[in-house]
Amino acid sequence: MAQPTFETLGYAVEDGVAVVTLNRPDKLNAFNTQMMKDLIAVFDVTDADDAVRAVIVTGAGRAFCAGADLSAGGDTFDYDSRGGEALAARQRDGVQRDGGGLLTLRIFDSLKPVISACNGAAVGVGVTMQLAMDIRLASTDARYGFVFARRGLNPEAASSWFLPRLVGVQTALEWCYTGRIFPAQEAFERGLVRSLHAPEDLLPAARALAREIADNTAPVSVALTRQLIWRMAGAPHPMVAHMADSRGIQARGKSGDAREGVTSFLEKRPPHYPDRVSTDLPDIWAQWEAPTFR
């Protein structure tokens, strides 16, 4: 596929790994409406490209994302005051949908694994967008802050759903109540990030993890696994998982991927999986329906 270009992002694919780079370094990669649109669009691109096996998200310059672009001053979050066509398009029944939430909901639906390589400051939406990513790596230079209460706001980007599931209710409340900036070491110790790396080692570590996925696993199985783990995070009973698991095993068990996975193992050779996410992903969700905004 031809490589797309984005106003606020860098995008490159190499050997099955897509690297998405937040690219407003002069603004510390501050999040604005265009970046929201670009990020949502880039996950449409990675989902549609069977050559992409994993996605890495990082930042250009010394920040990952310093949060919302505050150039509008005190009216930054006053949607009624700011108005405009772009904001009007996000209204539902008089409620302005949060842009960070539109992004994390899109990441939630990604068909490819998403790895965050947090290279620097990640504040506000700069950290909440990472919560919907699957595995978070951080530079030792990274800093985090759920600063909403210090700006007279509440947590956004569906982080009240994601964050407690990752770090527990107590830590989630402490970080959001205080709004303080905390170092990468604390993020690691409390389970927000998987590992810490020297700045120069961060992207190589993320690429190595992506390669482990790309070189050894069936892409359709990975896509199903991502759906199962994320969707079951809110399931009311394990029976919901059992129903989905059973449909998945039945569909995948007769696939070319399953035959290749077993045969390559027995023959002690690398696998060459024939199935593609774009054409061969089974629908195992007989009763699944994403809620609508209301």
Salt bridges, closest charged atoms under 4 A:
ASP44 OD1 - ARG106 NE 2.84
ASP47 OD2 - ARG106 NH2 2.80
ASP69 OD2 - ARG24 NH1 3.07
ASP134 OD2 - ARG226 NE 2.86
GLU174 OE2 - ARG180 NH2 2.79
GLU174 OE1 - ARG190 NH1 2.64
GLU186 OE2 - ARG180 NH2 2.58
GLU186 OE2 - ARG190 NE 3.80
ASP215 OD1 - ARG211 NH2 2.78
ASP257 OD2 - ARG252 NH2 2.57
GLU260 OE2 - ARG269 NH1 2.66
GLU267 OE1 - ARG269 NE 2.67
ASP275 OD2 - ARG252 NH1 3.08
